[in-house]
Amino acid sequence: MIQNKVISYIGLATKSGNIASGEFMTEKAVKEGSARLVIVAEDSSDNTKKKFTNMCEFYQVPIYFFGDKESLGHGMGKEMRASLAILDQGFADAVEKQLK
């Protein structure tokens, strides 16, 4: 149930243009300071998880490990995605509330 809500919030954020997805775009959003929340798929490589954990810790962006690559991509209407950044504070708060 929680997973469905998170995936639907991701879909809404994507439609409103408030998502940066894929490793490069997520990294760019975090470093530019526009990312409000980062989600990394649980089935991502250890290297990817470590990279985003360290980066989010440094830039003080909340990070969560949630779902798998296929469900994250499906929620955005795209192919598999290992990482995404939510750029809108409202969507970030809603997703974070579900994940806590």
Legacy VTK file of the C-alpha trace (Angstrom):
# vtk DataFile Version 3.0
C-alpha trace
ASCII
DATASET POLYDATA
POINTS 100 float
0.000 0.000 0.000
2.759 2.454 0.930
4.630 1.514 -2.234
1.586 2.355 -4.376
1.285 5.823 -2.812
4.983 6.579 -3.242
4.920 5.426 -6.868
1.827 7.552 -7.572
3.476 10.623 -5.991
6.501 9.975 -8.220
4.163 9.803 -11.234
2.482 13.091 -10.311
5.825 14.792 -9.737
7.030 13.525 -13.114
3.958 14.895 -14.901
4.441 18.272 -13.243
8.127 18.354 -14.238
9.484 18.078 -10.694
11.665 14.967 -11.134
15.263 14.541 -12.228
15.820 10.880 -13.073
18.805 8.795 -13.999
22.207 8.847 -12.366
23.584 11.909 -14.197
20.499 14.131 -13.794
20.026 13.129 -10.135
23.659 13.951 -9.372
23.333 17.293 -11.167
20.167 18.206 -9.206
21.830 17.393 -5.871
24.972 19.373 -6.665
22.997 22.383 -7.955
20.898 22.387 -4.786
17.545 21.843 -6.506
16.970 18.306 -5.163
14.684 18.102 -2.127
14.708 14.293 -1.793
16.649 11.488 -3.474
15.330 7.962 -3.978
17.688 5.137 -4.976
16.376 1.708 -5.968
17.134 -1.046 -3.467
18.455 -3.280 -6.255
21.028 -0.682 -7.361
24.700 -1.576 -7.185
26.561 -1.027 -3.920
28.731 1.530 -5.710
25.668 3.583 -6.743
24.208 3.431 -3.224
27.504 4.514 -1.661
27.987 7.337 -4.175
24.525 8.824 -3.563
24.696 8.274 0.207
27.962 10.204 0.431
26.775 12.931 -1.946
23.439 13.437 -0.157
25.151 13.488 3.215
27.563 16.180 2.003
24.842 18.328 0.381
22.347 17.609 3.217
19.639 16.101 1.013
17.435 13.326 2.472
17.998 9.964 0.761
15.850 6.843 0.812
16.343 3.368 -0.617
12.992 2.257 -1.993
11.525 -0.189 -4.494
13.390 -1.611 -7.442
14.629 -0.096 -10.687
11.665 -1.363 -12.654
8.982 0.021 -10.306
10.698 3.442 -10.094
10.904 3.630 -13.886
7.345 2.376 -14.296
6.068 5.058 -11.899
7.593 7.704 -14.161
6.349 6.052 -17.356
9.903 5.268 -18.452
12.358 2.407 -18.532
14.226 1.249 -15.451
15.649 3.999 -13.237
18.163 3.407 -10.441
17.882 6.906 -8.966
15.703 9.991 -9.018
15.537 13.356 -7.313
12.303 15.105 -6.376
12.677 18.830 -7.008
9.481 20.126 -5.373
9.318 20.470 -1.564
5.621 19.543 -1.402
6.104 16.266 -3.263
9.269 15.565 -1.254
7.381 16.043 2.025
4.522 13.783 0.868
6.880 10.997 -0.228
9.034 11.298 2.896
5.924 11.028 5.085
5.058 7.713 3.380
8.594 6.341 3.644
9.148 7.121 7.349
LINES 1 101
100 0 1 2 3 4 5 6 7 8 9 10 11 12 13 14 15 16 17 18 19 20 21 22 23 24 25 26 27 28 29 30 31 32 33 34 35 36 37 38 39 40 41 42 43 44 45 46 47 48 49 50 51 52 53 54 55 56 57 58 59 60 61 62 63 64 65 66 67 68 69 70 71 72 73 74 75 76 77 78 79 80 81 82 83 84 85 86 87 88 89 90 91 92 93 94 95 96 97 98 99
